[in-house]
C-alpha cells in the first residue's frame, strides 16, 4: 500500500502539481456518490485518528461517507487487509459490498507533539555607589566643620542567568487522496502541514483545510458538468 501510495504522490509532483490540492480535471465526478475513508498510515500509534477527522469534515461538506465500523466489519468478513487496499481486486470488492464509488486513503507524513524548550537568558546589571570622603570646611563664623563630600564612584557589574520556558506547538503533516474503486484512478490528492497547541487540533485543522479545498475544486469542476455528488 505504501509503495503505491508514494508512487501516486510522486506522479502528481512530476506532472507539475505544485498546489496542495489537485483535482483530476478529466475525471467524471458525477460518478462519486459514496465515499469510504480508510485508516491512514501513521508513523506512530499516537498519530492515529486522521481518518475519523476526515470523515467528519467530509460529512460537514455534504459528502456521503460510509460508517467506519461498517467498513471494518466488511474488511474482516471478507478477509481483506488494509495493507492491500489499493489492489484492484480489493477496491472493486469493497465497492460492490459497501456500495461506495471512491476510497479516501492517506498518510500522516509527519507528527511532532507539543514540546517545551528551555532557554537560559543572561542578564547584565550595573550599579553605581558614590564614594564619600570627609572634608573640613570653614564656616562663615570662622569655625571649621567636617562634611562628607563625593569624591568618586564604585561601579559594580553583575551577571545573572534566568531559565525561560518556551512552548513549541505540535506539528502534523498529512497527505490524502481519493481513488476510484473500479479503475484505481486518482481522483484527487492533497497535502497540508499544520501547527497547533495539540497534535489533535493540528490534525483536525489539516483535515478541515484539505476537505474544504476538495469541495471547492469539486464545485468548480461540477459547474462545467451537470452531475453533482450526493
N, C-alpha and C positions, 0 to 999 in steps of 0.2 A: 504493500500500500504506500509506504513512504517513498519508495523509488519512483513509482508512477506519479505520485503527488509532486515531488520535486521536479520531475521531467516536465509536467504540465506548467508549473510555475516558471521554469526556465524558458519554456517555449513562449510564454506570454511576454517575458522580458526581451527575448531575442527578436520577437516580432515587432518590437518598438513600443511596447506598452510601458509607459513610464508613470501613468496615473495609478493612484492607489485603488481604484475601482474601474474595472474594464468589463463591459458587456459585449458578448458576441453579436455583432450587428447583423450577421447573416442568419441567426437562429430565429425560428418562429416561436416567440414567447407565448403565443396563444395555446401552445400545447401543454404548458405547465399550469396545472390547477392545484395539485397537492405536492407538498414537499416533506421529505423525511430528513431530520437532522441527525447525522451520525456522530458518535463520540469523537472528539478531537484527539489527535496525537498530542501528547504533552511531555515536557522534559522531566516532570516530577509529579508525584501524587498530589502535591499541594496546588498544582496548576489545573486540576480538573474542574469541570463545570462550565466551560465555554459553550458547549452545545446547548445547555439549558438557557443560557442568556441569549443566544442567537434565536432559539425557538420563541422566546418571549418577545423579542423585538420584531421578528417576522410576523407574529400574530398582531402586534400593535400596528404594523404597517399594512395589514389587510391580507396577508398570505394565509393559506390554509396549511396547517402543519400537523403531521401525524404525531399522536401522543408517543412520547419516548418509551413508556412501558410496553406499548403495543409493538413497537419496533424491536425491543429487546426480546419479547416473547416469540415473535416470528423468527428472529435470528436463532434463538435457542431451539425452537421446534423444528426448524428446517436444517439444523446442524450447520449453520453458517457462521463464519468468523468475520469480525470486523477487520481483521488483517487482510482479508481478500476482498474487501468491499468494492473495490474498483474493477474486479474482473467482470467481463461481460455477462457471464452466466449468473453471477451473484446479483448484479444490479437488475438484470431482467427478471430474475425470480422474485426479488423484493418488489419490483414494480408491479408484478402480477398479483402477488399476495396482498400487498398493502394498498394497492391502487394509487401508487404515487407516480409522479412523472419525472421527478428530479430528486437528487440527493444533495444535501449541503454537507460538504466534508471540509475539515480544516485542521490546522495545526497551531498550537501555541509555540511560536518560534523563540520567544524569549520570556523569561519570568524571573524578575528580581524583586523580592519582597521589600517592604519598607525597612529602612535601616537607619541607625544613628551613627554619626561621625563626630568624634570629639577632637576639637582643635584647641591647642594651648595658645592663648593670646598673651603676648608680653606687653606689660605696661611700664612706662618710664615716668618717674616723678622727680621733681627737683624742688627742694625747699631752701629758702634763704633766711638766715638768722643774723641779726645785727650784732656786731661786736662793740661793747662799751668799754670805755677807759675813763677812770676818774681824772678830772682836770680841775686845778684850782683857779677860781675866777674871783677877781676883785669886785666887791660890791660898791655901789655909789657912796656909801659912808666910809669907804677905805678899808673895810674888813674883807677877809677872804673866806670863800666857801668852796666846798668840793662838789662838783656836779659830774654826772655820768654823761659822756659825750660819745656819739657813734664815730668810731674810727675805721670801720670796715664791715665786712660781711663774711659769715661762714656759709658756704654752699654745700648742700648735701644731695647727692643723686642716688636714687634707689630704683631697682628693677624688681617687679613682681610678675608672677605668671598665674594666669587665671584660666582654668579649663572651661570651654564653652561647647555645648552640645547642639549639633545641627541635625535635624530630621530630614532624611532624603526620601522622597516619595517612591512608592513602588512603581515598577516599570514592567509593562506587558506588551509583547508583540504578537499579533495574530495574523494568520493568512487563512482565507476561506475561499471555497469555490463551489459552484453549483454545476452538477453534472447530470446530463440526460440519462435516464435509466436504460433506455432502449439502445442508444447508439454509443454511449460513453462520451458524447460530445461535450466539450467545455462550454457552458452557457455564460458563466460569469466568474470572475476571480477578483478578489480584493485583499488588501493588506493594510494594516494600521498598527501604530505604536502609540500607546497612551501612558500617562503618568497620573497617579492619584495617591491619596493617603493610604489606601489599602489595595492589594492585588485584585480583590473582587471588584472594587469600584473602577479600577483601571481596565479590567477585562470587560466590564459592563459598558464602559464608555466606548471601547473599541468595537464591541458588537453593535451598539446603537449607531455609531458613526457609519459602519460598513453597511448595515441593513438600510439605513436612510439613503446612502449612495446607490445601493442596489435598486431601491424603489424609485428614486429619482431617474436613474438611467432607464429603468423598466417603463415608466410612464412616458418618458421622452420617446422611447422606441415604439411604444404602442400607439402613439399619436399618428404614426405613419401607417399603422395596421389596425384593422377593425377589432381584432380579438383582444380580450383582457383576461388576466388571471383571476381565478375565483378561489 
